[in-house]
Amino acid sequence: MSDDAADPLAVDDLVEYCRTQAGLLSGSVETMAAEADDLLDEIDAEMAEIRSRLEALPDEVPATETPSTADVPDAGEVDVTAIEELQAELEEKQLLVEAKQARMQAFQDLAADYTDLAEELATDVEDGQTALTRVIEFEADADAPAYFDERETMLETAAASADSAAE
């Protein structure tokens, strides 16, 4: 007869919880990857636009040795300004992609850590309370609640339970 049937904190349930958390994190990574791909497509389009404008400039802009009037910008200066604006937008999007990639890596790392924890619990832990303690300590160390906007972690549940018990 298994003690798990009588144990309200079955180790198997906590193993499944860890695997579910890992799956949710992996799903978030897929969503972020799609968003990053969209940004990269926008960057490619803007790069093509900048190249196109730069290729057109030599025919439109007088030689650099000729001074332009300070009061009236010529067509070439307007194009240069527009290109500089596109370049600034491009750099901003590149920073967004880099931030998204760093966030994706953090999510992937936490998903892998949840998977490792699930395996450790399944093989090394027999007591549900011990398993719960390990999950809560892991989530506290990894700052896991920061990764889940729409789902409460075991750490948050335990903290809320402790708060209500203290009242």
URLINMO-V902789 format. One record per run of one state. SS is the DSSP state (A for helix, B for strand, O for the rest). FROM is the first residue (numbers start at 1). TO is the last residue. If there is no record, write none. Layout:
ss = (SS SS)
from = (FROM FROM)
to = (TO TO)
//
This chain:
ss = (O A O A O A O A O A O A O)
from = (1 3 6 11 61 75 125 128 143 144 148 154 167)
to = (2 5 10 60 74 124 127 142 143 147 153 166 167)
//
